[in-house]
């Protein structure tokens, strides 16, 4: 084995821009270290500019030191496939050129066999219509990239989120790796508009939706999962034609993502549990937050105060006591 104390091992993956290949692995148990760098080429100690020129033969890659007893190599492979388009041999998403191609660099025969088996299983799954072109190659010398490239998602979170979205990677991952069985169930359970909004980031017409002018007291929950999101106590008339709130019930119940669609830069809001697209948040709301959570009615289900207990939301009744 390669590593420290004869327990830790190395895994090396090329998945296009190495900025985007750190965070998914960094969040897993048993991951000791992740280094962004260059490998697979013929130039020693290359610079970023040299690699980008496509003259060195190097790939942008990440090298992961991991504990296989906590996170086996097979799971690393599964996670790797879910970050890339393995059918693209000209780069990844907006990044084109040889340095952005995908590859698995194996460090021993066991890794080689597992990688080849994993690739065959992906090809046989039918998830992709085109051939899987990601290469499986023997590990070569790995050269760490410049310091400013390391842990980029932590050191430059705003720019990282914007790039992750604008490159097309975020949308591809969300659409390509969705649970197909669950997706079919949602298509049966939701209306076409509810599905389009929550699953395809759609937007319903202003002033022609269920809750834009709704004033009843109660709770607004995710139409997909039922997770509680907003309270009528924080709802206000923003004159925009969609239901607007100054804040969610709890900040942790929603996630924020940079949205660069339609030639705009906005902050998208998604539900934490179901990952439903809800709407956007803007900094033009009233006090005390100064925020306007502009939410699609089609992403919500309303539960009036008198039905909270009956529908399993009794813990929120105290919010409406006067």
Number of C-alpha atoms within 10 A of each C-alpha: 11 13 12 11 8 8 12 18 20 22 21 25 25 29 28 30 25 24 21 21 25 23 15 13 18 15 9 14 11 17 19 13 13 21 22 28 26 30 30 22 18 13 17 13 15 19 16 14 8 14 22 18 12 15 13 20 17 27 28 29 33 29 23 22 20 26 19 17 10 11 14 13 20 15 10 21 18 14 14 20 19 15 19 24 23 25 17 18 18 16 20 24 18 13 15 16 16 22 29 27 27 30 24 25 24 21 18 14 10 11 20 17 13 15 23 15 13 16 22 12 11 17 18 11 10 9 11 14 9 11 11 17 17 20 17 18 14 16 17 16 13 21 21 20 20 12 11 9 17 19 20 18 18 12 12 12 12 13 13 17 17 17 19 20 18 18 16 14 19 18 14 17 15 15 12 14 12 12 11 12 8 10 13 10 11 16 14 11 13 16 12 12 16 23 23 18 21 26 22 15 15 17 20 19 10 14 14 12 16 15 21 23 18 15 12 13 16 21 25 23 19 26 22 21 13 16 18 23 22 26 22 22 17 13 21 19 14 18 12 11 19 26 27 29 25 25 21 17 20 10 10 11 15 22 17 15 17 20 20 16 10 7 7 8 12 18 18 22 22 23 24 17 15 16 17 24 26 29 26 20 21 14 11 13 19 13 9 8 12 12 17 22 28 23 26 27 28 24 28 27 18 22 20 13 20 12 14 16 13 10 11 9 16 13 9 17 15 8 14 13 7 4
